[in-house]
Amino acid sequence: MIRSSDDEWTDVEAYDLEFRSAGDEDAWFSVRGLLEGETFLIKFLGFLESSDLRFNAGDFQTLQAVDEFVRRFRPVSAQVQDSECSKIVQGLTVCSSYEFKCDDVRFYDAVVDAVHHEQHSFKKEEECMCTFVLCWKHGPNVGNLTFANIASICLIQSVEQLNSRVASFAKIAKEKIEIASLKSGAISESSLLHHGLQETEPSRQFGSAGRTTEGRVVIQMS
Ligand SMILES: [Zn+2]
């Protein structure tokens, strides 16, 4: 994915979703989700239009695949104010940034393994001096413990209410699968009928053969 220049960082509030990318990247990105007919368009905050992803409702083969797609979205995680550091407690899953190199930051989930509280500084405004030990759940540091400060930690928001555009798209995709399965059901019914006909033919032959030898066989067959 190619980052856009800073002046293209507009309308940040419209990017109200986090999307977990698949494949090698496997990071959370701030995105904007747009439903265009039966296509779901994902635009990545801070990346060029060439990074946009399009998913077609008809591309999903199973209901589970739709559910998995839905699970890749959540509301955008909230930055923690220095005065709110008590919200970051041991055992909590947070979304934290990892800097690959300057200006190339990715977000991954991590569990707070320990919190080392320190006296906050009040030189200018309240500044959290605490250190948080994170155990990473995915990304380049998966399974590793690292130290983090509050600036790199975001609070994951509840997914209680699924984003309406994601929900509408999932509904369309599921309806398509159900229609397709009804159609394939009709096909298998006709193939079953066909198969049944094939089965009756040898029986008839057997029956007719039986008729010449033993009448009772024919009566049993019918
Ligand atoms: Zn603190």
Residues whose N, C-alpha, C, O or C-beta is under 5 A from the ligand:
A	BS01	ZN	D82 C85 E118 C128 M129 C130
